[in-house]
Amino acid sequence: MTDFLDARALRSSMLGGLWREVEVVASTGSTNADLADAARAGRPPGAVLATGDQRAGRGRLARRWGAPADTSFACSVLVAPRRTMEDWGMLPLLVGMAVTDGVRAAAGLDAGLKWPNDVLVGDKKLCGILCESVIDIDPPCAVLGFGLNVALTVEQLPVPTATSVRLEGSDASATSILAASLIALERWFVLWDGGGDLIAAYRERCGTLGRDVTVHLAGAADVTGRAVDVDAGGGIVVATPAGRRTFVAGDVEHLRRA
């Protein structure tokens, strides 16, 4: 237990369902990497690992993610989806929904999603998500990781487009936000894993819809248009001068509102 994250409080609020084990460590390199290694060593699904001091975190596209100790938390969970791996592309979106709900419930902030899974308050990023598969074990598992800025000051922000819970005016604790997010994650994961369709709920939380955007693609020209839908597979549908295009990967930039 640390002063920043209270493992005892987390366990009392969520153990007994999907989450079977909650561990909080003072610091680590990467909660995702640690939990993937633990899965290969035999740790069963349902494990939760969190820290207030992640020193070698990674975001999408191998981007470095880090923050001063006890200003942000990183959390990873281990799950073994029953759905085929073709459906696992929905997992990052599902985590984004859960964190959005957790921030709203615990911090009272009007959080939303930038496709696919950046959690924003206004147009500033509060939380990033990275999900990874562990397929060299039986059954195959997924590590669902997220890192959320709780107490960063303006001077500590990694980029001007980031924000923190404190900067948005909430004094909610890291423990309460993480607990609410994990409770929501259990709800959405169980629904999805049982065959449920989450797209309508995702659309309700996705602030990208209706926005003019530029989609930055690796090895291809950028595409600009208006985001008009999220399809059944979680892809973003963009109306362009040449017609509608659907993207399942790429960096979306929200263009400035008129």
N, C-alpha and C positions, 0 to 999 in steps of 0.2 A: 504493500500500500504506500502511496505517496500523498502529500497534502493536495496535490493537483488532481489526482485521480484516486478515488476511494474504492478499492477492490471489494471491500466488504459490502458497501452500499450497492455496488453494481451486482454482486452475486445475489443479494437479498431481493433485488427488483426483477431479476430475469431468469434465474436458474430454474430448471424443472420442465422446460419446453424444448425448443430447438437447441438452446445453448446449454451445454453440459458442464462446461469448465470455463472459468474466467481467471486470467492471469494478468496482473499489472506489473510491469518491470520499470525500474527507475530510468533506464536508458537502454538503447539497442541500436544496431545499425539499421535494420529494416524489419518491421513486424511481418511483412509479406514473406520475406526470405526465411525468417525464423519459423514461421508457421508451415511453410512448404517443406522445410527440412524436417520439422517435427512430424508432418504427415508421412513422409518417406520412412521415418523411424518408427511408425506405428501409432501415432496419436490419432484417435478416432475423430470423425466429424463432430461438430458442435463446440469446438474449442474457440475461445476468444482470447486474443492477445492485444494488449494496449500499453502505450507508454506516453509520457509527456516529453520525452527527449529522444526523438528518432534522428540519427546522425547520418544515415546514408539512404534516405528515402528516395524513391523514384516516382515520377509521374508518367503519363503516357508519352510515348516516343522517347523513353529513357531520359526524360528531363529530370534534373536534380530537384529534390524537394526537401527543404529543411527550415528550421526555425529555432530561436533560442529556447533553452529548456523551460518547460512549464509555461509556455505561451500558446502552444498548440498541442493537440493530441493526435497520435496515429493509432489506428485500430485495424486489425485484420481478424477475419473469422474464417473457419474452415467448414465447408459444406460438401455434401456428396449428392448432387442433383440426380433425380431419377429420370429426368427428361434427357433425350438424346443430346449429344454434344452440338448438333446443328442448332439447337435452341439456346445454347449457352450465351449467345451474343446479347441476350436480353438481360443478363446478370448485371452488367455495369449500370444499365438504366434503372434497374430495380433498386440497386444500392442508392443511386441518386434520389429516387423517390423517398426511400426510407430516411435518408439524412435530411432531406427537405422537410419531411414531416416531423422529425425529431427536433430540428431547429425551431420550427414553428411552435411546437408544443412546449418545449423547455425554455426557449429564449424569447418567445413572442415576436420573432422577427418575420417579416414577409419574404421568406426565402422562396426561390424558384429555381428552375433548371435551365441552363443553356445546353442545348443538345451537344453530345449525348448525356453527359453526367456531371458537368460542372455546377456546383451549388452556388447560386448568386444571391446577394441582397442588393436590389437595384441592378446596376450593371457591374458590380464588383464581386470578385470571386472570394467565397468564404471557405470552400471545401473542394478538394480534388479526390478523384477515385481511381484506383487501379485494381483490376481483377485479373488473376492469372490462374491457369489450369495446371494441375498436377496429374499428368496422365500416365506416369510410370509406376502407378500403384493400383491396387484393386480393392475397392472400386475407385475409378478416377474421381478426383476431388477438385474443387475450386477454392482458391483463396480470394476473398473479397476484402479489399483494403480501402481505407479512406483516411484522409488527414484534414483536420478542421482547425482553423485559426480561432482561438478563443480570446487571448489577451494581448495580441500583438499591438504595439503602438504604431503610429504613423512612420516613425523612424525605422521600425523593424520590418515593415512590409517588404516582401521580396520584389514586388513590382507595384507601380502606382494603381494598377487595376485590381489589386487585392484589397481585402478588408478583414476585419475580425469582429467577433461578437461584441467586444467592448467598444470598438469604434462605432458600431451601429447602435450603441446606447443600451445594451443589455448587460446585466451583471450575473446572468445565469452561469452556474459552475460547469466546468468541464465534465464532471461526473454526471450531472443531470442531463446534459445534452447528449452524452454518449449513451446513457441508459435509455433515453427516449428514442434515440436513433436505432439502437439494437432491438428494442421492442417493436418498432415499426418494421425493421428489417426482417425479423422473424415472421411478422404477419404477411408481408409481401412475398417473402420467399416461399412460405408454406402454400400460399394461394397459387403462385406461379408453378411450383413443383408439382402441385396436384392437377395441373393442366389448365389453370385459370388464365384468362386473357387480361393483361394489365395495361394495354395500350390506351384505353379511354382514360384511366387514372393518370397515366403518364402525360397524356396530352393536357390534362387539367393543370399540371404542374410545370409545363414546359413554356418558358417565356420566350423561346425562339420563334414559336409559331406566330405568324403575323408580322414578323420583323423582316426588314431588308437585311440580307446577309451576304457575306463572301465566304465561300467554302474553299479553303486552301488545301490543295491535294499534293501528295508526294509524287514528284515526277510528272506532273501535268499542270496545265494552266488553271488559274483560279477561276471559279464560277461565281457570278453574282446574280442574285435574284431575290425573290420573296419566299420565305419558308411558309409553306401552306399546310403541311400535314406530316405526321409520323406514321409510317405504314405498319402493317402487322408484324413485320420482323424487326421493327425499331429503327428503320432507316428514315432519314429526313428527306422530305420531298420539297424541292425548290422549283418554283415557277420562274423560268428564265425567258428572255426574248425568243429563244429557239424552242421553247416548250418545257414541259416538266421533266426534271431529272431527280433520281433518287440516289442518295449517298448513304453507304453503310460505314464509311470511314472518312476521315478528314477533319481539319480544324475549322470550326465555324467562328467567324467574326461577326458580331452584331454591329451593324452600321448605325451611325448616329441617327437618332430620331429627328424628323423634320421639326 
